[in-house]
C-alpha cells in the first residue's frame, strides 16, 4: 500500500512521510527504510538461554575452539583438527581422551613399554598402570557413568591427553612433540610445555609453535597471541629436574631439597633467548605438594631471588614470570589437586609487587595486566577436563531423570494442588546447605507462587561450578566476599554502567560532593565502590561489637 505524503512516517520518527523517509534526499541515500521491530519476548528468552549455555560451555572448555562432536547411529564422532575419530564406547569426553592418548602415542610403543617391568616403564605408562587400577576401584560396572574423585593420576594421564588434544585442535600437533614425549630425556620438558599450552589456550590465546629443529639461533618455545586484542607474547617454559621424578635420574636431576635451587639458572636461560615482543616465562619447581591452600613455602625465597635478579636487568628488559608447582605426579592417589602458582613482574613495577594500595589502584593495575591475571586463573583450574562433548551440564546429560529448571520456561508441576499446575519459572535461587531450589512461578491464570525442589548431588556440583548460568540466564549469584577487594570488584561489576547522574544521587550527602562532580563516570564508579566497601566493613565491625 502506498504511503501518503502527509501521513505519519512508518519509521516512528514523528515526522510526516514527505519530510522523513519520503523526502527526495532520503530516497537517494537509501533504497528502503526498514520498519523498526521489537524482538518478541520469546526471542529474548531464547537469546538469554543461548548466552547462558555458551557461558557454561566456556567455563568447561575454556576459550579455545569448542569440542566438535556428534552422534552417528551408535557411534560417538569427534573431530580433532583435521582428523575424525569415532567409537561406540565413548560415553563421556574422558572416555575419548583415554583412547586418544593411546592413538596419539601409538599402540605399538605402548605395548612395548607394558612388556617391561613397571619401574622400568616410561612415566606415561606407569601412569597408565595406575589409571587402570583407579578405574577398577571406582568403576565397578563396565559402561556405567558415575562421579569419581579426581586424584593425581587423573590429572597426569587424562591431563596429558587433554593437553595433546587442545594443541592439535587449536594449533597443530607437530610430530616433534610426540617424539619428545616418548624420549625419556626430553619427556619432562615437553610435558610441562603442554601444561603451559593448555592454560594459555583455555585463557584465550592463540599459539604459534616454533621450529626447534632450526639450530641457527636460540628461540622461545612458542608465541601466544591474545584473541581480540592481537597482543603477542613470547613464551618460555622450564621445569626443575628432580632425581626420581618424571624420568630424571641422579645424572640429570637434582637432589637439592630447595625448590628454588634452579630458579636463577632457568630465568637467566629464558632471558637470553631473543624475543621481539613481551615475555611470559614459566618456571615449575617440581616440589612436594602442600596439603593446604596457603602461600607456598617456597614463595618468600623465590621472591627474594627475583628481587635480586631484577636489579641486574638490562635497560628495557622485563618479563611476566609465573612460578608454578604442578605436582600431581608426586601424589597419584591423592584427591588434593597439588598445584600452586605465583606471579611476579620482573622489571614491571605495577604488577604483583607488595605494598599498600587503594582499592581503585589495585583494580586499575589488574585491568592493565589483565592478560597475566587470566593466565593465573587458568593455572588455578588446570586441567579442568570437560565431562560432556557438547558443553552441557553433566547432571542433565548423564541423568535422564534430572531436569534443570530454566527461567522463562513453562512446566507442569504435578504435586501442586489437586491436579497440578502449569507455570512459568520467573526466578530461582539455591540453598546449598539445604540442597534445595527455591523458585517463583507465574501460573496460567496470572497467580504467583513460591515453590521448592530438592537437588541431587550432581546438580549441586553443577550449580557450584556454574552459578551464574545454571538457571538458563546469566545473573549475579549470591556471593561470599571474604576479601575486601572481592567485595569491591563485585560492586564495580554491578555498577560499572550506572550513569554519572545516578551515581551522584547516591553520593549527594558526601562532604566532597563538589569534587565528585568533576570526576569522569568510571572514576566516579571506583570512588563510590571504595566508599561502599568502607561502609560495609564499618557496619559489620559495629555489629560485631
C-alpha positions as CSV (number, residue, x, y, z in Angstrom):
1,X,0.0,0.0,0.0
2,X,1.4,3.4,-1.0
3,X,2.1,5.8,1.9
4,X,0.5,9.2,1.7
5,X,3.0,12.1,1.7
6,X,1.2,13.8,4.6
7,X,0.8,10.6,6.6
8,X,3.0,9.8,9.7
9,X,6.2,8.2,8.6
10,X,6.2,4.4,9.4
11,X,9.7,4.7,10.9
12,X,8.0,6.3,14.0
13,X,10.1,9.4,13.8
14,X,7.1,11.6,14.5
15,X,7.5,13.5,11.2
16,X,5.4,13.4,8.1
17,X,6.4,10.9,5.5
18,X,7.3,13.6,2.9
19,X,9.7,15.2,5.4
20,X,11.3,12.0,6.6
21,X,11.8,8.8,4.7
22,X,9.8,10.0,1.7
23,X,11.9,13.1,1.1
24,X,14.0,13.0,-2.2
25,X,17.2,13.3,-0.2
26,X,16.4,10.3,1.9
27,X,15.2,8.3,-1.1
28,X,18.6,8.9,-2.8
29,X,20.6,7.9,0.2
30,X,18.9,4.6,0.7
31,X,16.6,2.3,-1.3
32,X,14.3,1.5,1.6
33,X,13.7,2.3,5.3
34,X,13.2,-0.8,7.5
35,X,10.3,-0.8,9.9
36,X,11.5,-0.8,13.5
37,X,10.5,-4.0,15.1
38,X,10.8,-5.2,18.6
39,X,12.3,-8.6,19.3
40,X,9.5,-10.9,20.5
41,X,9.7,-11.7,24.2
42,X,10.2,-15.4,23.5
43,X,13.1,-14.5,21.2
44,X,14.7,-12.6,24.1
45,X,14.3,-15.7,26.2
46,X,16.0,-17.8,23.5
47,X,18.9,-15.4,23.3
48,X,19.4,-15.4,27.1
49,X,19.3,-19.2,27.2
50,X,21.9,-19.3,24.4
51,X,24.2,-16.9,26.3
52,X,23.9,-18.9,29.5
53,X,24.6,-22.2,27.6
54,X,27.6,-20.7,25.9
55,X,29.0,-19.4,29.3
56,X,28.6,-22.9,30.7
57,X,30.4,-24.4,27.7
58,X,33.3,-21.8,28.0
59,X,33.6,-22.5,31.7
60,X,34.0,-26.2,31.0
61,X,36.1,-26.0,27.8
62,X,37.9,-22.7,28.1
63,X,38.2,-20.0,25.4
64,X,39.8,-22.2,22.7
65,X,37.9,-23.9,19.9
66,X,34.8,-25.7,21.0
67,X,34.7,-29.5,21.1
68,X,33.4,-30.7,17.7
69,X,31.4,-33.9,18.2
70,X,28.2,-35.6,17.2
71,X,26.4,-38.9,17.5
72,X,26.1,-41.1,14.3
73,X,24.0,-44.2,14.9
74,X,25.6,-46.0,17.7
75,X,29.0,-44.2,17.4
76,X,30.4,-41.1,19.0
77,X,32.2,-39.0,16.5
78,X,34.9,-36.4,17.5
79,X,36.8,-34.0,15.2
80,X,40.3,-33.0,16.3
81,X,41.9,-30.5,14.0
82,X,41.5,-32.1,10.6
83,X,41.2,-35.7,11.9
84,X,38.0,-37.6,12.6
85,X,37.8,-40.2,15.4
86,X,34.8,-42.4,16.2
87,X,33.9,-45.2,18.6
88,X,30.8,-46.8,20.1
89,X,32.4,-46.9,23.6
90,X,32.8,-43.1,24.3
91,X,30.0,-42.0,26.5
92,X,32.0,-39.2,28.2
93,X,34.7,-36.9,26.9
94,X,37.3,-38.5,29.3
95,X,36.4,-41.9,27.6
96,X,37.5,-40.3,24.4
97,X,40.7,-38.8,25.9
98,X,41.8,-42.2,27.3
99,X,41.7,-43.7,23.8
100,X,43.0,-40.5,22.1
101,X,46.3,-40.7,24.1
102,X,46.8,-44.3,23.1
103,X,46.1,-43.5,19.4
104,X,48.4,-40.4,19.5
105,X,51.4,-42.2,21.1
106,X,50.9,-45.4,19.1
107,X,49.7,-48.8,20.4
108,X,53.0,-50.4,19.3
109,X,55.0,-48.1,21.5
110,X,52.6,-48.6,24.4
111,X,52.6,-52.4,24.2
112,X,56.4,-52.4,24.0
113,X,56.5,-50.3,27.3
114,X,54.0,-52.6,29.0
115,X,56.2,-55.6,28.4
116,X,58.9,-54.0,30.7
117,X,58.8,-54.3,34.5
118,X,56.7,-51.5,36.0
119,X,59.5,-49.4,37.4
120,X,61.4,-49.5,34.1
121,X,58.5,-48.2,32.0
122,X,58.1,-44.7,30.7
123,X,56.4,-42.4,33.2
124,X,53.3,-42.2,30.9
125,X,52.9,-46.0,31.0
126,X,53.4,-46.0,34.8
127,X,50.5,-43.5,34.9
128,X,48.5,-45.8,32.7
129,X,49.0,-48.7,35.1
130,X,47.9,-46.6,38.0
131,X,44.9,-45.2,36.0
132,X,43.8,-48.8,35.2
133,X,43.8,-49.5,39.0
134,X,41.9,-46.3,39.6
135,X,39.2,-47.4,37.1
136,X,38.9,-50.8,38.6
137,X,38.5,-49.3,42.1
138,X,35.8,-46.7,41.2
139,X,34.1,-48.0,38.1
140,X,32.6,-51.2,39.3
141,X,30.1,-51.7,36.5
142,X,31.6,-51.5,32.9
143,X,30.0,-48.7,30.9
144,X,28.3,-47.2,33.9
145,X,28.6,-43.4,34.2
146,X,29.3,-42.2,37.7
147,X,31.1,-39.4,39.5
148,X,34.6,-40.4,40.7
149,X,37.2,-38.4,42.7
150,X,39.8,-36.5,40.7
151,X,43.1,-37.8,42.0
152,X,46.6,-37.1,40.9
153,X,46.8,-39.9,38.2
154,X,43.7,-38.4,36.5
155,X,45.4,-35.0,36.3
156,X,48.5,-36.7,34.9
157,X,47.2,-39.3,32.5
158,X,44.0,-37.6,31.2
159,X,45.5,-34.2,31.7
160,X,48.3,-35.1,29.2
161,X,45.7,-36.5,26.8
162,X,43.7,-33.3,27.1
163,X,46.8,-31.2,26.5
164,X,47.6,-33.0,23.3
165,X,44.0,-32.8,22.2
166,X,43.9,-29.0,22.8
167,X,47.2,-28.4,20.9
168,X,46.1,-30.4,17.9
169,X,42.6,-29.0,17.9
170,X,43.6,-25.3,18.3
171,X,47.1,-25.2,16.7
172,X,48.7,-28.3,15.2
173,X,50.4,-31.2,16.8
174,X,53.9,-31.4,15.4
175,X,55.5,-34.8,15.4
176,X,58.4,-33.4,17.4
177,X,56.2,-33.1,20.4
178,X,55.3,-36.8,20.3
179,X,59.0,-37.7,19.8
180,X,60.0,-35.6,22.8
181,X,57.3,-37.1,25.0
182,X,58.4,-40.6,24.1
183,X,62.1,-39.8,24.7
184,X,62.7,-40.2,28.5
185,X,65.3,-37.5,28.5
186,X,63.0,-34.9,26.9
187,X,59.7,-36.0,28.4
188,X,59.7,-33.7,31.4
189,X,60.3,-30.6,29.3
190,X,57.6,-31.5,26.7
191,X,55.2,-32.4,29.5
192,X,55.5,-29.0,31.2
193,X,55.3,-27.1,27.9
194,X,52.0,-28.9,27.2
195,X,50.6,-27.8,30.6
196,X,51.6,-24.2,29.7
197,X,50.0,-24.5,26.3
198,X,46.8,-25.9,27.8
199,X,46.5,-23.0,30.2
200,X,47.2,-20.4,27.5
201,X,44.7,-21.9,25.1
202,X,41.9,-22.0,27.7
203,X,42.7,-18.4,28.7
204,X,42.0,-17.2,25.2
205,X,45.4,-17.2,23.5
206,X,46.3,-18.5,20.0
207,X,49.6,-20.3,19.9
208,X,52.2,-20.5,17.2
209,X,54.8,-23.2,17.7
210,X,58.5,-22.6,16.9
211,X,60.6,-24.9,14.8
212,X,63.1,-26.3,17.3
213,X,64.9,-28.2,14.5
214,X,66.3,-24.8,13.4
215,X,69.6,-24.6,15.3
216,X,70.8,-21.4,13.7
217,X,69.7,-19.4,16.6
218,X,68.1,-19.7,20.1
219,X,64.3,-19.1,20.3
220,X,61.4,-19.4,22.7
221,X,59.2,-22.5,22.7
222,X,56.2,-20.7,21.1
223,X,54.4,-17.4,20.8
224,X,51.0,-16.6,22.3
225,X,48.6,-14.0,20.8
226,X,45.6,-12.9,22.8
227,X,42.3,-13.2,20.7
228,X,40.6,-9.9,20.3
229,X,43.5,-7.6,21.1
230,X,46.2,-9.3,19.0
231,X,48.8,-8.6,21.7
232,X,51.7,-11.0,21.3
233,X,54.0,-12.6,23.9
234,X,56.9,-14.9,23.6
235,X,56.7,-18.0,25.9
236,X,59.5,-19.9,27.6
237,X,58.8,-22.8,29.9
238,X,61.2,-24.7,32.2
239,X,60.7,-27.3,35.0
240,X,63.2,-28.3,37.6
241,X,64.6,-31.8,37.1
242,X,64.5,-33.8,40.3
243,X,66.0,-37.3,40.6
244,X,63.4,-40.0,40.8
245,X,60.6,-38.0,39.2
246,X,59.3,-37.7,35.6
247,X,62.1,-39.9,34.2
248,X,65.0,-38.0,35.8
249,X,67.9,-39.8,37.5
250,X,70.9,-38.7,39.5
251,X,72.7,-37.9,36.2
252,X,70.2,-35.3,35.0
253,X,68.1,-34.5,38.1
254,X,69.0,-32.6,41.3
255,X,68.7,-34.0,44.9
256,X,68.6,-30.5,46.4
257,X,65.6,-30.1,48.7
258,X,65.3,-26.3,47.9
259,X,62.7,-26.0,45.2
260,X,64.2,-22.6,44.1
261,X,67.7,-24.0,43.6
262,X,67.4,-23.9,39.8
263,X,65.3,-20.6,39.6
264,X,68.2,-18.3,38.7
265,X,69.6,-20.7,36.0
266,X,66.2,-21.2,34.4
267,X,65.4,-17.5,34.5
268,X,68.8,-16.4,33.0
269,X,68.4,-19.0,30.2
270,X,65.0,-17.7,29.3
271,X,66.1,-14.1,29.3
272,X,69.0,-14.9,26.9
273,X,66.6,-16.1,24.2
274,X,65.7,-13.3,21.8
275,X,62.1,-12.1,21.9
276,X,60.7,-9.3,19.8
277,X,57.6,-8.9,22.0
278,X,56.8,-9.1,25.7
279,X,57.8,-12.3,27.5
280,X,55.9,-14.9,29.5
281,X,58.3,-17.1,31.5
282,X,57.0,-20.2,33.3
283,X,59.2,-22.0,35.8
284,X,58.0,-25.1,37.6
285,X,59.6,-26.1,40.9
286,X,58.6,-29.7,40.8
287,X,58.3,-29.8,44.6
288,X,56.4,-31.8,47.2
289,X,52.8,-30.5,47.1
290,X,51.4,-28.7,50.1
291,X,48.2,-30.1,51.7
292,X,46.7,-26.7,52.2
293,X,45.9,-23.6,50.1
294,X,48.3,-21.2,51.9
295,X,51.1,-19.3,50.3
296,X,53.7,-21.8,49.0
297,X,56.6,-22.5,51.4
298,X,59.0,-21.5,48.6
299,X,57.2,-18.2,47.9
300,X,59.3,-15.9,50.0
301,X,62.6,-17.4,48.9
302,X,61.6,-17.2,45.3
303,X,60.5,-13.6,45.6
304,X,63.8,-12.6,47.2
305,X,65.8,-14.2,44.3
306,X,63.6,-12.4,41.8
307,X,64.1,-9.1,43.6
308,X,67.9,-9.6,43.4
309,X,67.7,-10.5,39.7
310,X,65.5,-7.5,38.9
311,X,68.3,-5.2,40.0
312,X,70.6,-6.7,37.3
313,X,68.2,-6.4,34.4
314,X,69.5,-4.7,31.2
315,X,67.7,-1.4,30.2
316,X,64.3,-2.2,28.7
317,X,64.4,-5.8,29.8
318,X,61.3,-7.1,31.6
319,X,59.0,-10.2,31.7
320,X,55.9,-11.7,33.4
321,X,57.3,-14.6,35.4
322,X,55.0,-17.4,36.6
323,X,56.4,-19.7,39.2
324,X,54.4,-22.9,39.4
325,X,54.3,-26.3,41.2
326,X,52.2,-28.7,39.1
327,X,53.0,-31.6,41.3
328,X,50.2,-34.1,40.5
329,X,52.8,-36.7,39.6
330,X,54.0,-36.7,43.2
331,X,50.7,-37.8,44.6
332,X,48.9,-40.1,42.1
333,X,46.4,-41.4,44.6
334,X,45.6,-38.1,46.4
335,X,42.5,-36.0,45.8
336,X,44.4,-32.8,46.6
337,X,45.0,-31.1,43.2
338,X,48.6,-30.3,44.1
339,X,49.1,-27.1,42.1
340,X,50.4,-23.7,43.1
341,X,51.2,-20.6,41.1
342,X,52.8,-17.3,42.0
343,X,53.2,-14.4,39.5
344,X,55.9,-11.8,39.5
345,X,56.5,-8.7,37.3
346,X,60.2,-8.8,36.6
347,X,61.0,-5.2,35.7
348,X,57.3,-4.4,35.9
349,X,56.8,-2.2,38.9
350,X,53.0,-2.1,38.9
351,X,52.4,-5.9,38.6
352,X,52.3,-8.3,41.5
353,X,54.5,-6.2,43.8
354,X,53.9,-5.9,47.6
355,X,52.7,-2.6,49.0
356,X,49.6,-0.8,50.4
357,X,47.3,0.5,47.6
358,X,43.8,1.9,47.5
359,X,41.2,-0.5,46.0
360,X,40.8,1.6,42.8
361,X,44.5,1.5,42.2
362,X,44.5,-2.3,42.6
363,X,41.6,-2.5,40.2
364,X,43.4,-0.3,37.6
365,X,46.6,-2.3,37.9
366,X,44.7,-5.6,37.4
367,X,43.0,-4.3,34.3
368,X,46.3,-3.0,32.9
369,X,47.8,-6.5,33.3
370,X,44.6,-8.5,32.8
371,X,46.3,-11.0,30.4
372,X,48.6,-12.1,33.2
373,X,45.7,-12.4,35.6
374,X,43.8,-14.6,33.1
375,X,46.8,-16.9,32.9
376,X,47.0,-17.2,36.7
377,X,43.3,-18.1,36.7
378,X,43.8,-20.8,34.0
379,X,46.6,-22.4,36.0
380,X,44.4,-22.4,39.1
381,X,41.8,-24.5,37.3
382,X,44.2,-26.9,35.5
383,X,43.4,-29.3,33.9
384,X,39.6,-28.7,34.1
385,X,38.7,-31.7,31.8
386,X,35.2,-31.5,30.4
387,X,32.8,-34.3,31.1
388,X,30.4,-33.8,28.2
389,X,31.1,-33.4,24.4
390,X,28.7,-30.6,23.9
391,X,29.3,-28.4,26.9
392,X,26.0,-29.3,28.6
393,X,25.8,-29.9,32.3
394,X,26.8,-33.4,33.4
395,X,23.8,-33.7,35.7
396,X,21.5,-33.2,32.7
397,X,23.4,-35.2,30.1
398,X,24.1,-38.3,32.2
399,X,21.0,-38.5,34.3
400,X,17.9,-38.5,32.1
401,X,15.6,-38.2,35.1
402,X,17.2,-34.9,36.1
403,X,15.5,-31.8,34.6
404,X,17.1,-28.4,35.2
405,X,14.7,-25.6,35.9
406,X,15.2,-22.8,33.4
407,X,14.0,-19.3,34.0
408,X,11.5,-18.3,31.2
409,X,10.4,-21.9,30.6
410,X,6.9,-23.3,31.4
411,X,6.5,-26.6,33.3
412,X,3.8,-28.8,34.7
413,X,4.2,-29.2,38.5
414,X,2.1,-32.2,39.3
415,X,2.4,-32.1,43.1
416,X,0.8,-28.7,43.4
417,X,-2.9,-28.7,44.4
418,X,-5.3,-31.5,43.5
419,X,-4.4,-31.8,39.8
420,X,-1.1,-30.0,39.5
421,X,-0.4,-26.6,38.0
422,X,1.2,-25.2,34.8
423,X,3.5,-22.2,35.5
424,X,6.5,-20.3,34.0
425,X,9.6,-20.0,36.1
426,X,10.3,-16.3,36.7
427,X,13.2,-16.5,39.3
428,X,15.2,-19.1,41.1
429,X,17.9,-19.5,43.7
430,X,19.7,-22.3,45.6
431,X,20.1,-23.0,49.3
432,X,23.3,-25.1,49.2
433,X,23.1,-26.1,52.9
434,X,19.5,-27.4,52.4
435,X,20.2,-28.8,49.0
436,X,17.0,-27.1,47.8
437,X,16.0,-24.9,44.9
438,X,13.6,-22.0,45.7
439,X,11.8,-20.7,42.7
440,X,9.0,-18.5,41.7
441,X,6.4,-19.3,39.0
442,X,3.6,-17.5,37.3
443,X,0.6,-19.7,36.6
444,X,-1.7,-19.6,33.6
445,X,-4.2,-17.5,35.5
446,X,-1.6,-15.0,36.5
447,X,-1.1,-16.1,40.1
448,X,2.5,-16.1,41.6
449,X,3.7,-18.9,43.8
450,X,7.0,-19.8,45.5
451,X,7.9,-23.4,45.3
452,X,10.9,-25.6,46.3
453,X,12.6,-28.6,44.8
454,X,15.3,-30.9,46.2
455,X,18.7,-31.0,44.4
456,X,20.8,-34.1,43.6
457,X,24.5,-34.2,44.5
458,X,25.4,-33.9,40.8
459,X,23.0,-30.9,40.3
460,X,24.6,-29.2,43.3
461,X,28.1,-29.7,41.9
462,X,27.0,-28.3,38.6
463,X,25.4,-25.3,40.3
464,X,28.6,-24.6,42.3
465,X,30.6,-24.8,39.0
466,X,28.2,-22.6,37.1
467,X,26.2,-20.5,39.5
468,X,25.8,-17.5,37.0
469,X,24.1,-19.6,34.3
470,X,22.7,-22.6,36.0
471,X,19.1,-21.4,35.6
472,X,19.3,-20.6,31.9
473,X,20.1,-16.9,32.1
474,X,23.2,-15.0,33.2
475,X,22.7,-13.5,36.6
476,X,24.8,-12.4,39.6
477,X,24.7,-15.3,42.1
478,X,24.8,-14.9,45.8
479,X,28.5,-14.3,46.6
480,X,30.5,-14.5,49.8
481,X,33.2,-11.9,49.7
482,X,35.8,-12.7,52.3
483,X,38.4,-10.3,50.9
484,X,37.8,-6.5,50.7
485,X,38.9,-6.5,47.0
486,X,36.5,-9.2,46.1
487,X,33.7,-7.1,47.5
488,X,35.0,-4.0,45.7
489,X,35.1,-5.8,42.4
490,X,31.6,-7.2,43.0
491,X,30.4,-3.6,43.4
492,X,32.3,-2.4,40.3
493,X,30.8,-5.3,38.2
494,X,27.3,-4.3,39.4
495,X,27.6,-0.5,38.9
496,X,30.1,0.0,36.1
497,X,27.4,1.1,33.6
498,X,25.5,3.2,36.0
499,X,25.0,6.8,34.6
500,X,27.1,9.5,36.4
501,X,23.9,11.3,37.4
502,X,22.6,8.3,39.2
503,X,26.0,7.8,41.0
504,X,25.9,11.5,42.1
505,X,22.5,10.9,43.6
506,X,24.0,8.1,45.7
507,X,26.7,10.5,46.9
508,X,24.7,13.6,47.4
509,X,25.5,13.8,51.1
510,X,29.2,13.3,50.7
511,X,31.3,16.3,52.1
512,X,33.4,16.4,49.0
513,X,30.4,16.3,46.6
514,X,31.8,19.3,44.6
515,X,35.0,17.3,43.8
516,X,33.0,14.2,42.9
517,X,31.0,16.2,40.3
518,X,34.2,16.9,38.4
519,X,35.1,13.1,38.0
520,X,34.7,11.1,34.9
521,X,31.9,8.4,35.0
522,X,34.2,5.4,35.6
523,X,36.5,7.2,38.0
524,X,33.3,8.0,40.0
525,X,32.3,4.4,39.9
526,X,35.6,3.3,41.5
527,X,35.3,6.1,44.1
528,X,31.7,5.1,45.0
529,X,32.5,1.4,45.3
530,X,35.5,2.0,47.5
531,X,33.3,4.1,49.9
532,X,30.6,1.4,49.9
533,X,33.2,-1.2,50.9
534,X,34.3,1.0,53.8
535,X,30.7,1.5,54.9
536,X,30.0,-2.3,54.7
537,X,33.1,-3.1,56.7
538,X,32.4,-0.4,59.3
539,X,28.8,-1.6,59.7
540,X,30.0,-5.2,60.1
541,X,32.5,-4.1,62.7
542,X,29.9,-2.2,64.7
543,X,27.5,-5.2,64.7
544,X,30.4,-7.4,65.9
545,X,30.8,-5.1,68.9
